[in-house]
Amino acid sequence: MKAITTKYAGPTNSRGSRIIVKAEGCPSRQYGCDDELNVEENHIQAAKAYRNLMGWSGEMLGGGLPDSTGYCFCFAKSHVKVEV
């Protein structure tokens, strides 16, 4: 199962605000923030764009990480089953 993590990067003198997206064993990617969207929506859009770029499919579940460091998204159906 792949987990996609997203993290906000603020604007610099040469770049606007962006979301940095990563997944284990895959290259990271940056997506510009859309001022029309709220914080959570920007993270969701970036995760979806990354999922599509990587050729993955399926419903994702996500939520915020501790200390407001970003978000994590996992696929609802995967080959890994966790017993609770």
PDB file of N, CA, C and O in Angstrom:
ATOM      1  N   MET A   1       0.849  -1.173   0.000  1.00  0.00           N
ATOM      2  CA  MET A   1       0.000   0.000   0.000  1.00  0.00           C
ATOM      3  C   MET A   1       0.892   1.231   0.000  1.00  0.00           C
ATOM      4  O   MET A   1       1.892   1.282   0.716  1.00  0.00           O
ATOM      5  N   LYS A   2       0.534   2.204  -0.789  1.00  0.00           N
ATOM      6  CA  LYS A   2       1.258   3.466  -0.833  1.00  0.00           C
ATOM      7  C   LYS A   2       0.528   4.499   0.012  1.00  0.00           C
ATOM      8  O   LYS A   2      -0.701   4.574   0.012  1.00  0.00           O
ATOM      9  N   ALA A   3       1.305   5.286   0.724  1.00  0.00           N
ATOM     10  CA  ALA A   3       0.774   6.433   1.448  1.00  0.00           C
ATOM     11  C   ALA A   3       1.339   7.673   0.772  1.00  0.00           C
ATOM     12  O   ALA A   3       2.532   7.738   0.476  1.00  0.00           O
ATOM     13  N   ILE A   4       0.495   8.634   0.534  1.00  0.00           N
ATOM     14  CA  ILE A   4       0.898   9.893  -0.078  1.00  0.00           C
ATOM     15  C   ILE A   4       0.889  10.941   1.021  1.00  0.00           C
ATOM     16  O   ILE A   4      -0.120  11.120   1.703  1.00  0.00           O
ATOM     17  N   THR A   5       2.017  11.643   1.199  1.00  0.00           N
ATOM     18  CA  THR A   5       2.063  12.716   2.190  1.00  0.00           C
ATOM     19  C   THR A   5       2.171  14.055   1.484  1.00  0.00           C
ATOM     20  O   THR A   5       2.803  14.174   0.434  1.00  0.00           O
ATOM     21  N   THR A   6       1.551  15.051   2.074  1.00  0.00           N
ATOM     22  CA  THR A   6       1.580  16.395   1.519  1.00  0.00           C
ATOM     23  C   THR A   6       2.034  17.364   2.599  1.00  0.00           C
ATOM     24  O   THR A   6       1.732  17.189   3.779  1.00  0.00           O
ATOM     25  N   LYS A   7       2.765  18.390   2.174  1.00  0.00           N
ATOM     26  CA  LYS A   7       3.271  19.391   3.106  1.00  0.00           C
ATOM     27  C   LYS A   7       3.239  20.750   2.432  1.00  0.00           C
ATOM     28  O   LYS A   7       3.582  20.874   1.257  1.00  0.00           O
ATOM     29  N   TYR A   8       2.828  21.766   3.171  1.00  0.00           N
ATOM     30  CA  TYR A   8       2.756  23.127   2.650  1.00  0.00           C
ATOM     31  C   TYR A   8       4.138  23.763   2.627  1.00  0.00           C
ATOM     32  O   TYR A   8       4.912  23.613   3.572  1.00  0.00           O
ATOM     33  N   ALA A   9       4.447  24.471   1.551  1.00  0.00           N
ATOM     34  CA  ALA A   9       5.662  25.281   1.451  1.00  0.00           C
ATOM     35  C   ALA A   9       5.232  26.702   1.108  1.00  0.00           C
ATOM     36  O   ALA A   9       4.567  26.934   0.098  1.00  0.00           O
ATOM     37  N   GLY A  10       5.612  27.634   1.947  1.00  0.00           N
ATOM     38  CA  GLY A  10       5.216  29.029   1.759  1.00  0.00           C
ATOM     39  C   GLY A  10       5.905  29.683   0.573  1.00  0.00           C
ATOM     40  O   GLY A  10       6.835  29.126  -0.009  1.00  0.00           O
ATOM     41  N   PRO A  11       5.435  30.872   0.227  1.00  0.00           N
ATOM     42  CA  PRO A  11       5.983  31.576  -0.934  1.00  0.00           C
ATOM     43  C   PRO A  11       7.414  32.060  -0.680  1.00  0.00           C
ATOM     44  O   PRO A  11       7.818  32.312   0.456  1.00  0.00           O
ATOM     45  N   THR A  12       8.154  32.179  -1.763  1.00  0.00           N
ATOM     46  CA  THR A  12       9.502  32.753  -1.730  1.00  0.00           C
ATOM     47  C   THR A  12       9.505  33.951  -2.664  1.00  0.00           C
ATOM     48  O   THR A  12       8.461  34.334  -3.192  1.00  0.00           O
ATOM     49  N   ASN A  13      10.673  34.540  -2.867  1.00  0.00           N
ATOM     50  CA  ASN A  13      10.773  35.673  -3.797  1.00  0.00           C
ATOM     51  C   ASN A  13      10.501  35.266  -5.238  1.00  0.00           C
ATOM     52  O   ASN A  13      10.112  36.097  -6.058  1.00  0.00           O
ATOM     53  N   SER A  14      10.708  33.979  -5.550  1.00  0.00           N
ATOM     54  CA  SER A  14      10.552  33.542  -6.936  1.00  0.00           C
ATOM     55  C   SER A  14       9.425  32.537  -7.167  1.00  0.00           C
ATOM     56  O   SER A  14       9.103  32.230  -8.315  1.00  0.00           O
ATOM     57  N   ARG A  15       8.815  32.016  -6.086  1.00  0.00           N
ATOM     58  CA  ARG A  15       7.758  31.016  -6.238  1.00  0.00           C
ATOM     59  C   ARG A  15       6.606  31.321  -5.300  1.00  0.00           C
ATOM     60  O   ARG A  15       6.790  31.872  -4.215  1.00  0.00           O
ATOM     61  N   GLY A  16       5.417  30.951  -5.743  1.00  0.00           N
ATOM     62  CA  GLY A  16       4.241  31.101  -4.897  1.00  0.00           C
ATOM     63  C   GLY A  16       4.124  29.943  -3.914  1.00  0.00           C
ATOM     64  O   GLY A  16       4.965  29.044  -3.896  1.00  0.00           O
ATOM     65  N   SER A  17       3.083  29.974  -3.104  1.00  0.00           N
ATOM     66  CA  SER A  17       2.816  28.880  -2.164  1.00  0.00           C
ATOM     67  C   SER A  17       2.587  27.599  -2.943  1.00  0.00           C
ATOM     68  O   SER A  17       2.040  27.618  -4.046  1.00  0.00           O
ATOM     69  N   ARG A  18       3.014  26.477  -2.355  1.00  0.00           N
ATOM     70  CA  ARG A  18       2.863  25.200  -3.048  1.00  0.00           C
ATOM     71  C   ARG A  18       2.729  24.070  -2.045  1.00  0.00           C
ATOM     72  O   ARG A  18       3.016  24.220  -0.857  1.00  0.00           O
ATOM     73  N   ILE A  19       2.284  22.938  -2.558  1.00  0.00           N
ATOM     74  CA  ILE A  19       2.151  21.717  -1.770  1.00  0.00           C
ATOM     75  C   ILE A  19       3.188  20.733  -2.310  1.00  0.00           C
ATOM     76  O   ILE A  19       3.233  20.460  -3.510  1.00  0.00           O
ATOM     77  N   ILE A  20       4.023  20.204  -1.408  1.00  0.00           N
ATOM     78  CA  ILE A  20       5.017  19.205  -1.777  1.00  0.00           C
ATOM     79  C   ILE A  20       4.413  17.832  -1.481  1.00  0.00           C
ATOM     80  O   ILE A  20       3.938  17.575  -0.375  1.00  0.00           O
ATOM     81  N   VAL A  21       4.439  16.968  -2.474  1.00  0.00           N
ATOM     82  CA  VAL A  21       3.812  15.652  -2.355  1.00  0.00           C
ATOM     83  C   VAL A  21       4.878  14.577  -2.496  1.00  0.00           C
ATOM     84  O   VAL A  21       5.739  14.647  -3.372  1.00  0.00           O
ATOM     85  N   LYS A  22       4.805  13.560  -1.602  1.00  0.00           N
ATOM     86  CA  LYS A  22       5.772  12.458  -1.618  1.00  0.00           C
ATOM     87  C   LYS A  22       5.078  11.132  -1.388  1.00  0.00           C
ATOM     88  O   LYS A  22       3.995  11.066  -0.806  1.00  0.00           O
ATOM     89  N   ALA A  23       5.727  10.073  -1.861  1.00  0.00           N
ATOM     90  CA  ALA A  23       5.330   8.695  -1.566  1.00  0.00           C
ATOM     91  C   ALA A  23       6.611   7.873  -1.548  1.00  0.00           C
ATOM     92  O   ALA A  23       7.543   8.158  -2.300  1.00  0.00           O
ATOM     93  N   GLU A  24       6.662   6.868  -0.706  1.00  0.00           N
ATOM     94  CA  GLU A  24       7.864   6.053  -0.579  1.00  0.00           C
ATOM     95  C   GLU A  24       8.264   5.450  -1.920  1.00  0.00           C
ATOM     96  O   GLU A  24       7.441   4.872  -2.630  1.00  0.00           O
ATOM     97  N   GLY A  25       9.542   5.596  -2.253  1.00  0.00           N
ATOM     98  CA  GLY A  25      10.073   5.009  -3.474  1.00  0.00           C
ATOM     99  C   GLY A  25       9.700   5.734  -4.748  1.00  0.00           C
ATOM    100  O   GLY A  25       9.952   5.229  -5.842  1.00  0.00           O
ATOM    101  N   CYS A  26       9.104   6.912  -4.628  1.00  0.00           N
ATOM    102  CA  CYS A  26       8.654   7.678  -5.796  1.00  0.00           C
ATOM    103  C   CYS A  26       9.212   9.098  -5.721  1.00  0.00           C
ATOM    104  O   CYS A  26       9.481   9.597  -4.629  1.00  0.00           O
ATOM    105  N   PRO A  27       9.386   9.745  -6.857  1.00  0.00           N
ATOM    106  CA  PRO A  27       9.889  11.119  -6.831  1.00  0.00           C
ATOM    107  C   PRO A  27       8.860  12.070  -6.226  1.00  0.00           C
ATOM    108  O   PRO A  27       7.653  11.885  -6.387  1.00  0.00           O
ATOM    109  N   SER A  28       9.351  13.083  -5.532  1.00  0.00           N
ATOM    110  CA  SER A  28       8.430  14.087  -4.988  1.00  0.00           C
ATOM    111  C   SER A  28       8.005  15.026  -6.115  1.00  0.00           C
ATOM    112  O   SER A  28       8.632  15.088  -7.172  1.00  0.00           O
ATOM    113  N   ARG A  29       6.937  15.741  -5.859  1.00  0.00           N
ATOM    114  CA  ARG A  29       6.376  16.655  -6.856  1.00  0.00           C
ATOM    115  C   ARG A  29       5.809  17.862  -6.130  1.00  0.00           C
ATOM    116  O   ARG A  29       5.378  17.739  -4.984  1.00  0.00           O
ATOM    117  N   GLN A  30       5.798  19.021  -6.764  1.00  0.00           N
ATOM    118  CA  GLN A  30       5.237  20.219  -6.156  1.00  0.00           C
ATOM    119  C   GLN A  30       4.082  20.732  -7.004  1.00  0.00           C
ATOM    120  O   GLN A  30       4.150  20.749  -8.233  1.00  0.00           O
ATOM    121  N   TYR A  31       3.023  21.151  -6.323  1.00  0.00           N
ATOM    122  CA  TYR A  31       1.839  21.691  -6.996  1.00  0.00           C
ATOM    123  C   TYR A  31       1.512  23.047  -6.391  1.00  0.00           C
ATOM    124  O   TYR A  31       1.482  23.200  -5.170  1.00  0.00           O
ATOM    125  N   GLY A  32       1.272  24.015  -7.237  1.00  0.00           N
ATOM    126  CA  GLY A  32       0.934  25.351  -6.777  1.00  0.00           C
ATOM    127  C   GLY A  32      -0.403  25.368  -6.049  1.00  0.00           C
ATOM    128  O   GLY A  32      -1.320  24.621  -6.388  1.00  0.00           O
ATOM    129  N   CYS A  33      -0.500  26.229  -5.046  1.00  0.00           N
ATOM    130  CA  CYS A  33      -1.757  26.380  -4.300  1.00  0.00           C
ATOM    131  C   CYS A  33      -2.742  27.221  -5.096  1.00  0.00           C
ATOM    132  O   CYS A  33      -2.358  28.172  -5.777  1.00  0.00           O
ATOM    133  N   ASP A  34      -3.984  26.869  -5.004  1.00  0.00           N
ATOM    134  CA  ASP A  34      -5.076  27.602  -5.647  1.00  0.00           C
ATOM    135  C   ASP A  34      -5.729  28.470  -4.583  1.00  0.00           C
ATOM    136  O   ASP A  34      -6.284  27.953  -3.613  1.00  0.00           O
ATOM    137  N   ASP A  35      -5.665  29.784  -4.757  1.00  0.00           N
ATOM    138  CA  ASP A  35      -6.220  30.709  -3.768  1.00  0.00           C
ATOM    139  C   ASP A  35      -7.728  30.563  -3.581  1.00  0.00           C
ATOM    140  O   ASP A  35      -8.276  31.012  -2.575  1.00  0.00           O
ATOM    141  N   GLU A  36      -8.393  29.940  -4.541  1.00  0.00           N
ATOM    142  CA  GLU A  36      -9.841  29.734  -4.454  1.00  0.00           C
ATOM    143  C   GLU A  36     -10.195  28.589  -3.504  1.00  0.00           C
ATOM    144  O   GLU A  36     -11.343  28.466  -3.078  1.00  0.00           O
ATOM    145  N   LEU A  37      -9.202  27.747  -3.172  1.00  0.00           N
ATOM    146  CA  LEU A  37      -9.438  26.587  -2.314  1.00  0.00           C
ATOM    147  C   LEU A  37      -8.929  26.851  -0.900  1.00  0.00           C
ATOM    148  O   LEU A  37      -8.036  27.674  -0.695  1.00  0.00           O
ATOM    149  N   ASN A  38      -9.509  26.142   0.077  1.00  0.00           N
ATOM    150  CA  ASN A  38      -8.989  26.268   1.440  1.00  0.00           C
ATOM    151  C   ASN A  38      -7.776  25.347   1.590  1.00  0.00           C
ATOM    152  O   ASN A  38      -7.402  24.645   0.651  1.00  0.00           O
ATOM    153  N   VAL A  39      -7.170  25.356   2.772  1.00  0.00           N
ATOM    154  CA  VAL A  39      -5.946  24.592   3.009  1.00  0.00           C
ATOM    155  C   VAL A  39      -6.146  23.107   2.716  1.00  0.00           C
ATOM    156  O   VAL A  39      -5.382  22.511   1.957  1.00  0.00           O
ATOM    157  N   GLU A  40      -7.170  22.514   3.316  1.00  0.00           N
ATOM    158  CA  GLU A  40      -7.421  21.083   3.136  1.00  0.00           C
ATOM    159  C   GLU A  40      -7.676  20.739   1.671  1.00  0.00           C
ATOM    160  O   GLU A  40      -7.159  19.742   1.168  1.00  0.00           O
ATOM    161  N   GLU A  41      -8.464  21.555   0.991  1.00  0.00           N
ATOM    162  CA  GLU A  41      -8.776  21.308  -0.417  1.00  0.00           C
ATOM    163  C   GLU A  41      -7.519  21.352  -1.293  1.00  0.00           C
ATOM    164  O   GLU A  41      -7.408  20.578  -2.244  1.00  0.00           O
ATOM    165  N   ASN A  42      -6.575  22.245  -0.985  1.00  0.00           N
ATOM    166  CA  ASN A  42      -5.323  22.296  -1.739  1.00  0.00           C
ATOM    167  C   ASN A  42      -4.522  21.014  -1.552  1.00  0.00           C
ATOM    168  O   ASN A  42      -3.937  20.510  -2.510  1.00  0.00           O
ATOM    169  N   HIS A  43      -4.486  20.479  -0.338  1.00  0.00           N
ATOM    170  CA  HIS A  43      -3.768  19.234  -0.086  1.00  0.00           C
ATOM    171  C   HIS A  43      -4.447  18.072  -0.818  1.00  0.00           C
ATOM    172  O   HIS A  43      -3.771  17.218  -1.392  1.00  0.00           O
ATOM    173  N   ILE A  44      -5.766  18.043  -0.798  1.00  0.00           N
ATOM    174  CA  ILE A  44      -6.512  16.981  -1.487  1.00  0.00           C
ATOM    175  C   ILE A  44      -6.257  17.040  -2.984  1.00  0.00           C
ATOM    176  O   ILE A  44      -6.001  16.009  -3.607  1.00  0.00           O
ATOM    177  N   GLN A  45      -6.322  18.228  -3.571  1.00  0.00           N
ATOM    178  CA  GLN A  45      -6.106  18.374  -5.017  1.00  0.00           C
ATOM    179  C   GLN A  45      -4.697  17.936  -5.401  1.00  0.00           C
ATOM    180  O   GLN A  45      -4.507  17.282  -6.427  1.00  0.00           O
ATOM    181  N   ALA A  46      -3.711  18.291  -4.584  1.00  0.00           N
ATOM    182  CA  ALA A  46      -2.330  17.903  -4.874  1.00  0.00           C
ATOM    183  C   ALA A  46      -2.178  16.381  -4.791  1.00  0.00           C
ATOM    184  O   ALA A  46      -1.520  15.781  -5.641  1.00  0.00           O
ATOM    185  N   ALA A  47      -2.777  15.758  -3.783  1.00  0.00           N
ATOM    186  CA  ALA A  47      -2.700  14.298  -3.632  1.00  0.00           C
ATOM    187  C   ALA A  47      -3.372  13.599  -4.809  1.00  0.00           C
ATOM    188  O   ALA A  47      -2.854  12.599  -5.305  1.00  0.00           O
ATOM    189  N   LYS A  48      -4.507  14.104  -5.260  1.00  0.00           N
ATOM    190  CA  LYS A  48      -5.196  13.514  -6.409  1.00  0.00           C
ATOM    191  C   LYS A  48      -4.366  13.651  -7.685  1.00  0.00           C
ATOM    192  O   LYS A  48      -4.263  12.711  -8.473  1.00  0.00           O
ATOM    193  N   ALA A  49      -3.774  14.833  -7.879  1.00  0.00           N
ATOM    194  CA  ALA A  49      -2.947  15.049  -9.071  1.00  0.00           C
ATOM    195  C   ALA A  49      -1.752  14.103  -9.067  1.00  0.00           C
ATOM    196  O   ALA A  49      -1.387  13.562 -10.111  1.00  0.00           O
ATOM    197  N   TYR A  50      -1.145  13.900  -7.911  1.00  0.00           N
ATOM    198  CA  TYR A  50      -0.005  12.991  -7.786  1.00  0.00           C
ATOM    199  C   TYR A  50      -0.437  11.548  -8.045  1.00  0.00           C
ATOM    200  O   TYR A  50       0.244  10.808  -8.755  1.00  0.00           O
ATOM    201  N   ARG A  51      -1.573  11.155  -7.463  1.00  0.00           N
ATOM    202  CA  ARG A  51      -2.118   9.809  -7.693  1.00  0.00           C
ATOM    203  C   ARG A  51      -2.289   9.569  -9.194  1.00  0.00           C
ATOM    204  O   ARG A  51      -1.909   8.516  -9.704  1.00  0.00           O
ATOM    205  N   ASN A  52      -2.853  10.533  -9.888  1.00  0.00           N
ATOM    206  CA  ASN A  52      -3.075  10.400 -11.330  1.00  0.00           C
ATOM    207  C   ASN A  52      -1.755  10.361 -12.097  1.00  0.00           C
ATOM    208  O   ASN A  52      -1.606   9.576 -13.033  1.00  0.00           O
ATOM    209  N   LEU A  53      -0.802  11.198 -11.707  1.00  0.00           N
ATOM    210  CA  LEU A  53       0.508  11.225 -12.345  1.00  0.00           C
ATOM    211  C   LEU A  53       1.203   9.873 -12.227  1.00  0.00           C
ATOM    212  O   LEU A  53       1.842   9.415 -13.175  1.00  0.00           O
ATOM    213  N   MET A  54       1.079   9.236 -11.067  1.00  0.00           N
ATOM    214  CA  MET A  54       1.735   7.957 -10.830  1.00  0.00           C
ATOM    215  C   MET A  54       0.964   6.786 -11.450  1.00  0.00           C
ATOM    216  O   MET A  54       1.454   5.657 -11.441  1.00  0.00           O
ATOM    217  N   GLY A  55      -0.228   7.039 -11.985  1.00  0.00           N
ATOM    218  CA  GLY A  55      -1.016   5.988 -12.613  1.00  0.00           C
ATOM    219  C   GLY A  55      -1.745   5.106 -11.618  1.00  0.00           C
ATOM    220  O   GLY A  55      -2.151   3.993 -11.954  1.00  0.00           O
ATOM    221  N   TRP A  56      -1.913   5.592 -10.397  1.00  0.00           N
ATOM    222  CA  TRP A  56      -2.630   4.840  -9.376  1.00  0.00           C
ATOM    223  C   TRP A  56      -4.105   5.184  -9.455  1.00  0.00           C
ATOM    224  O   TRP A  56      -4.476   6.231  -9.986  1.00  0.00           O
ATOM    225  N   SER A  57      -4.935   4.319  -8.936  1.00  0.00           N
ATOM    226  CA  SER A  57      -6.370   4.593  -8.953  1.00  0.00           C
ATOM    227  C   SER A  57      -6.976   4.152  -7.628  1.00  0.00           C
ATOM    228  O   SER A  57      -6.351   3.441  -6.840  1.00  0.00           O
ATOM    229  N   GLY A  58      -8.178   4.582  -7.412  1.00  0.00           N
ATOM    230  CA  GLY A  58      -8.902   4.181  -6.218  1.00  0.00           C
ATOM    231  C   GLY A  58      -9.220   5.339  -5.302  1.00  0.00           C
ATOM    232  O   GLY A  58      -8.633   6.418  -5.377  1.00  0.00           O
ATOM    233  N   GLU A  59     -10.164   5.068  -4.441  1.00  0.00           N
ATOM    234  CA  GLU A  59     -10.590   6.053  -3.449  1.00  0.00           C
ATOM    235  C   GLU A  59      -9.496   6.223  -2.394  1.00  0.00           C
ATOM    236  O   GLU A  59      -8.901   5.248  -1.935  1.00  0.00           O
ATOM    237  N   MET A  60      -9.247   7.462  -2.023  1.00  0.00           N
ATOM    238  CA  MET A  60      -8.255   7.740  -0.992  1.00  0.00           C
ATOM    239  C   MET A  60      -8.941   8.253   0.266  1.00  0.00           C
ATOM    240  O   MET A  60      -9.951   8.954   0.202  1.00  0.00           O
ATOM    241  N   LEU A  61      -8.378   7.894   1.395  1.00  0.00           N
ATOM    242  CA  LEU A  61      -8.801   8.417   2.686  1.00  0.00           C
ATOM    243  C   LEU A  61      -7.644   9.230   3.224  1.00  0.00           C
ATOM    244  O   LEU A  61      -6.487   8.847   3.052  1.00  0.00           O
ATOM    245  N   GLY A  62      -7.930  10.330   3.864  1.00  0.00           N
ATOM    246  CA  GLY A  62      -6.831  11.162   4.341  1.00  0.00           C
ATOM    247  C   GLY A  62      -7.183  11.948   5.575  1.00  0.00           C
ATOM    248  O   GLY A  62      -8.339  12.035   5.988  1.00  0.00           O
ATOM    249  N   GLY A  63      -6.144  12.517   6.148  1.00  0.00           N
ATOM    250  CA  GLY A  63      -6.327  13.348   7.325  1.00  0.00           C
ATOM    251  C   GLY A  63      -5.048  14.079   7.655  1.00  0.00           C
ATOM    252  O   GLY A  63      -3.989  13.811   7.089  1.00  0.00           O
ATOM    253  N   GLY A  64      -5.170  15.011   8.586  1.00  0.00           N
ATOM    254  CA  GLY A  64      -4.040  15.824   8.995  1.00  0.00           C
ATOM    255  C   GLY A  64      -3.045  15.047   9.829  1.00  0.00           C
ATOM    256  O   GLY A  64      -3.405  14.112  10.544  1.00  0.00           O
ATOM    257  N   LEU A  65      -1.790  15.447   9.727  1.00  0.00           N
ATOM    258  CA  LEU A  65      -0.727  14.866  10.527  1.00  0.00           C
ATOM    259  C   LEU A  65      -0.539  15.692  11.806  1.00  0.00           C
ATOM    260  O   LEU A  65      -0.960  16.848  11.855  1.00  0.00           O
ATOM    261  N   PRO A  66       0.083  15.120  12.833  1.00  0.00           N
ATOM    262  CA  PRO A  66       0.284  15.846  14.093  1.00  0.00           C
ATOM    263  C   PRO A  66       1.037  17.163  13.895  1.00  0.00           C
ATOM    264  O   PRO A  66       1.853  17.298  12.983  1.00  0.00           O
ATOM    265  N   ASP A  67       0.752  18.106  14.750  1.00  0.00           N
ATOM    266  CA  ASP A  67       1.436  19.404  14.749  1.00  0.00           C
ATOM    267  C   ASP A  67       1.293  20.167  13.435  1.00  0.00           C
ATOM    268  O   ASP A  67       2.154  20.978  13.094  1.00  0.00           O
ATOM    269  N   SER A  68       0.229  19.917  12.709  1.00  0.00           N
ATOM    270  CA  SER A  68      -0.037  20.623  11.450  1.00  0.00           C
ATOM    271  C   SER A  68       1.115  20.532  10.456  1.00  0.00           C
ATOM    272  O   SER A  68       1.391  21.498   9.743  1.00  0.00           O
ATOM    273  N   THR A  69       1.790  19.385  10.398  1.00  0.00           N
ATOM    274  CA  THR A  69       2.914  19.241   9.479  1.00  0.00           C
ATOM    275  C   THR A  69       2.470  18.892   8.066  1.00  0.00           C
ATOM    276  O   THR A  69       3.294  18.905   7.152  1.00  0.00           O
ATOM    277  N   GLY A  70       1.216  18.585   7.862  1.00  0.00           N
ATOM    278  CA  GLY A  70       0.725  18.243   6.537  1.00  0.00           C
ATOM    279  C   GLY A  70      -0.403  17.238   6.624  1.00  0.00           C
ATOM    280  O   GLY A  70      -1.091  17.135   7.640  1.00  0.00           O
ATOM    281  N   TYR A  71      -0.581  16.498   5.541  1.00  0.00           N
ATOM    282  CA  TYR A  71      -1.654  15.511   5.453  1.00  0.00           C
ATOM    283  C   TYR A  71      -1.091  14.196   4.948  1.00  0.00           C
ATOM    284  O   TYR A  71      -0.023  14.162   4.336  1.00  0.00           O
ATOM    285  N   CYS A  72      -1.808  13.119   5.205  1.00  0.00           N
ATOM    286  CA  CYS A  72      -1.442  11.802   4.701  1.00  0.00           C
ATOM    287  C   CYS A  72      -2.681  11.182   4.070  1.00  0.00           C
ATOM    288  O   CYS A  72      -3.772  11.252   4.636  1.00  0.00           O
ATOM    289  N   PHE A  73      -2.513  10.579   2.902  1.00  0.00           N
ATOM    290  CA  PHE A  73      -3.612   9.940   2.183  1.00  0.00           C
ATOM    291  C   PHE A  73      -3.238   8.498   1.880  1.00  0.00           C
ATOM    292  O   PHE A  73      -2.129   8.221   1.423  1.00  0.00           O
ATOM    293  N   CYS A  74      -4.161   7.585   2.134  1.00  0.00           N
ATOM    294  CA  CYS A  74      -3.976   6.159   1.827  1.00  0.00           C
ATOM    295  C   CYS A  74      -5.165   5.706   0.989  1.00  0.00           C
ATOM    296  O   CYS A  74      -6.222   6.336   0.995  1.00  0.00           O
ATOM    297  N   PHE A  75      -4.979   4.627   0.283  1.00  0.00           N
ATOM    298  CA  PHE A  75      -6.048   4.099  -0.545  1.00  0.00           C
ATOM    299  C   PHE A  75      -6.995   3.255   0.295  1.00  0.00           C
ATOM    300  O   PHE A  75      -6.557   2.469   1.134  1.00  0.00           O
ATOM    301  N   ALA A  76      -8.295   3.420   0.069  1.00  0.00           N
ATOM    302  CA  ALA A  76      -9.316   2.742   0.872  1.00  0.00           C
ATOM    303  C   ALA A  76      -9.216   1.228   0.739  1.00  0.00           C
ATOM    304  O   ALA A  76      -9.426   0.509   1.716  1.00  0.00           O
ATOM    305  N   LYS A  77      -8.902   0.742  -0.438  1.00  0.00           N
ATOM    306  CA  LYS A  77      -8.749  -0.698  -0.659  1.00  0.00           C
ATOM    307  C   LYS A  77      -7.295  -0.948  -1.037  1.00  0.00           C
ATOM    308  O   LYS A  77      -6.755  -0.317  -1.945  1.00  0.00           O
ATOM    309  N   SER A  78      -6.679  -1.872  -0.331  1.00  0.00           N
ATOM    310  CA  SER A  78      -5.290  -2.192  -0.646  1.00  0.00           C
ATOM    311  C   SER A  78      -5.032  -3.662  -0.405  1.00  0.00           C
ATOM    312  O   SER A  78      -5.905  -4.388   0.070  1.00  0.00           O
ATOM    313  N   HIS A  79      -3.855  -4.090  -0.728  1.00  0.00           N
ATOM    314  CA  HIS A  79      -3.500  -5.494  -0.541  1.00  0.00           C
ATOM    315  C   HIS A  79      -3.028  -5.786   0.885  1.00  0.00           C
ATOM    316  O   HIS A  79      -2.777  -6.942   1.223  1.00  0.00           O
ATOM    317  N   VAL A  80      -2.908  -4.775   1.708  1.00  0.00           N
ATOM    318  CA  VAL A  80      -2.462  -4.948   3.086  1.00  0.00           C
ATOM    319  C   VAL A  80      -3.667  -4.938   3.999  1.00  0.00           C
ATOM    320  O   VAL A  80      -4.454  -3.991   3.990  1.00  0.00           O
ATOM    321  N   LYS A  81      -3.812  -5.982   4.783  1.00  0.00           N
ATOM    322  CA  LYS A  81      -4.922  -6.054   5.735  1.00  0.00           C
ATOM    323  C   LYS A  81      -4.358  -5.963   7.142  1.00  0.00           C
ATOM    324  O   LYS A  81      -3.454  -6.713   7.511  1.00  0.00           O
ATOM    325  N   VAL A  82      -4.889  -5.058   7.907  1.00  0.00           N
ATOM    326  CA  VAL A  82      -4.440  -4.857   9.271  1.00  0.00           C
ATOM    327  C   VAL A  82      -5.523  -5.359  10.222  1.00  0.00           C
ATOM    328  O   VAL A  82      -6.667  -4.908  10.172  1.00  0.00           O
ATOM    329  N   GLU A  83      -5.156  -6.282  11.073  1.00  0.00           N
ATOM    330  CA  GLU A  83      -6.096  -6.803  12.073  1.00  0.00           C
ATOM    331  C   GLU A  83      -6.115  -5.851  13.258  1.00  0.00           C
ATOM    332  O   GLU A  83      -5.072  -5.372  13.704  1.00  0.00           O
ATOM    333  N   VAL A  84      -7.308  -5.586  13.758  1.00  0.00           N
ATOM    334  CA  VAL A  84      -7.428  -4.702  14.918  1.00  0.00           C
ATOM    335  C   VAL A  84      -7.907  -5.481  16.113  1.00  0.00           C
ATOM    336  O   VAL A  84      -8.072  -4.914  17.193  1.00  0.00           O
TER     337      VAL A  84
END
